């Protein structure tokens, strides 16, 4: 086959450093837009970007020429530089992340999940949400190292 074809959907989740609530309502829309633009610049079309003051969810189509780890590195690097100028000089992302494969049949459910983060987090912390994602995707983790 002379052509390389793929459509890999990724749900990427990462938090602000120490889960500090740095993404205030005043900045939220611009932060999410910037993250989506950073994905698009990597030829990874965003499907939905959202989150809470202490973390973000990015649902996107992975470009066939880049790894998930490279996408994470570039998106965090570029958005962190931007956020230091527009949100505050103490803005940092956590060093780790969670990346989960998404079936085309569940894209709409994940998109809605990301859109409804505020409702979803009434009474549920980021840590509990992240543990749930890890369990749902059969990812083993060590509680001692998953948080920074």
Secondary structure, DSSP 8 states (H G I E B T S, - for coil): --S----EEEEEEEEBGGG---S-HHHHHHHHHHHHHHHHHTT--EEEEEEETTEEEEEEEE-TTS-HHHHHHHHHHHHHHHHHHHT-TT--B-S--EEEEE-GGGHHHHHHHHHTHHHHTTT--HHHHHHHHHHHTT----HHHH--
